[in-house]
Amino acid sequence: MSNSKLFLSFSLIFSFICFASSSFFNTTKKCSPQETLALLLFKQSLSSINFKDYDPQYNAAGEMLFSFDYHPIMMNWSTSIDCCNWDGITCNHFTGDVIGIDLSYGMLQGTIHPNTTLFDLPHLQRLNLAYNNFNASQLPREIGRFSNSLTHLNISSCGFTGDIPWEILFLPKLVSLDLSSNNGLQMHPYVLNNLLQNSTHLREVAMAHVDIGWFLSLLL
């Protein structure tokens, strides 16, 4: 084979490899219809807080969280946009699965119900609902359905109340857990002890203002 033909063959092979690699890395999967519907139904279960009616909140240090920290995060959640491009949503680039939801400071209010469609997102790894108004909501026992995926959970300063369900022990992949600044939120020492002892990946835990002590009086 002449040098010119050999060079042409290598050029064609190299061009094919470059094209195939470019096509592979530029292919982004879209959000599935099922997960899009789950997110839209979750959006419908909540409402937005108007700035004019908004009562500023304070963090654990007593510092006011100014209004510019807040934004109506679900404004672009619609079927005309792929859910992977919605504000606060992170998807797996190759599969299109929803793996992250960050609605912090999202000016949201309402109740998180046990049948919330958030639990229809089986690949969710990070869930951040911090600094919204979910007064009277309880962390549903169904949180245990994320046992194969959830690594980060933040429900700080949301107005959650009631007992932390023992099903939180079903989240062995947890790396970070923030339950802080929810007056009325309680955790039984049994749950806390097992969480700290058995969650081998847990690196960050924030529980300021979570009530544990009142349970101790029942054990005496």
N, C-alpha and C positions, 0 to 999 in steps of 0.2 A: 504494500500500500504506500502510495506516495505521501510525502510530508504534507502536502496541501490537503489531501483527502483525510489524513489522520487528524490534522488540525481542525478540519470542518466537523469531523465526527465528535471530537472532544468539545467543540463549541456548542454543538447541538445538545449533547448530554448535559453540559453545564447549564445551558439555558433552560432545559427541561427541569433540572433540579431546582434552579432559582425560582421558576414559575410555580412549581409544586410547593416549595417552602413558603413562598409569598401567599399562595392561596390558603395554605393551612393556617398560618398565623393571622391572616386577616379575616378568617371565618369566625364570626361571633354569633353564637346561638341566641335566639330570641326567647323571651320569657314565655313559658307555656300558658295556654288558655286557662288551665286549672288554677295556676298560681296567680295569674292576673285577676281572675274572678275572686279568689280568696282575699286578695288585697283590696279590691274594690268594695267587697262586702264589709270588710273591716272599716274602711273609710266611711261607709254609710252608717255604721253603728256609732260614729262619733260626730261631733260638731266643732266648729272653730270658734275661738274666743275673739271678740272684737276688741281692738286696742282701746277704744273708749270705755269699755266695760272691764278692762283687765286690771286686776289687782296685783301689783308687783309682788314677787316672792323674794325671799331672802335665803341665802345659803347658810350652811352650818356655822360660818364665822360671823353671821349677822350682817353680811354685805348685801346690799340690794342688787338684784339682777336687773339691769336696766333694760328698757323696752327694746333697744336695738338688738339684744340677744335673741329676741323672739321673731319668728316668721311663720306664716301659714304654710306649712311644709307640704300639705297635700294638694296644693292648688293645681299642679300639673298632672295629677293622677287621673288619667282618662284613657279610654280605649284607643284614642288616636295616636298615642305615644306608647312605644314598647315599655313595659313596666321596668325593664332594666335601666331605662333612662329617666325614671321618676326620681324626684328629690327624695333623698333618704334611703333609697334602695340600692343594694349591691348584689350583683349576680355573678355566678361562676362564668367566666369568659367562654369556656368551652362547652358547657352543658346548658346554660341559660337558667339554671336553678337559682332561686332567691336564697342567698346565704347571709345577707345582712340587712337589718332594718334599723335606721337611726332617725327617730322622730323627736329627739331632744329639742326642747325650746320650740316645739311645733305649734303652740297656741291651740292645743287640742283639749276637749273636755268631753266627758261622758263616762260610761261604765265599761270596764273590761269584764265581759261575761264568760262563764265557763265554756260556752259553745262558740267563743270567738273563732273566726276563721283564720286567725294567726296560726292556730295549731294545725292547719292544713298545709303548712309549709315544711315538709319533712327534712329539708336540707339546711334549715336556718341555723347559723352558727352564732350570730351576734344580734342581740335585741336590746335596743336602748330607747326607753320611753320617758327618760328623765325630764323633769320640769314641765310637766303638763298637769292638767286638772282632772284626775280620775277619782275624785272624792267618792268614798264609800265602796270603791272597788276592792276586791280581795284577789290575791294571786291565786288563780285557779289551780286545782289539783292536776288539771290536764297539762300543766307545765312539764310533767314527766314524760309527755309524748315526744319531747325533744331529746330523749336519752341518747340518741345516736349522733347528735350533731352539736348541741348548744355548748359554746365555750365562753361566751360573755353575756351577762344579764345585768341590766341597769334599770331599776325602777325607782331611783331616788327622787325625792321631792315631788311625788305624784299624788299624794293624798290617799295612798293605799292604806288599808286597815285590816284588822282580823289576824288570824294565825297564818304564819308561813306554813304551807302544807308539807307534810313529810315526804311527799312525792318529789320534792326538790333534791332528795337523796338519790333520785334516779338519773341525775345529771352528772355522770362520772367524768365528763370531759371539761367541766367548768374550770376556767382559768381565772376569771374575774367575776365577782358578785358584789353589786352595790344595792343595798336595801335602805340606805340612810335617809334620814329626814322625812320619815313618814310617821307622823304622830298617830298612835293607835295600832301600829304594826307590831306583832308579837311573834316570838319564836320560842318554842319549847326547848329547854336545855338538852333534851334527848336528841332533838333534830340538830341542834347546833354542834353537839359533841360528835355525832356521827358524821356530820358534814365536814368538820375539821379533820377528823381522823381518817376518813375513807376517801375523801376527794383528793387523790394524789396529785392532780394537776393544778389544784387551786393555789393561786399565788397572791391574789388581791381580794380582800374582804372588807367592805365598808358597812357598818351597822349602827352608826350614830343615831340615837333616839329610837332604836328598836327595843321594845320592852321584852326583857328576859326575866328580870328579877321577880315579877309578880308570880310567875310559875313556881319559883323556889319556895314561896310560902306555902304552896299547896302540898309540897313534898315533905314539909317538916311535920 
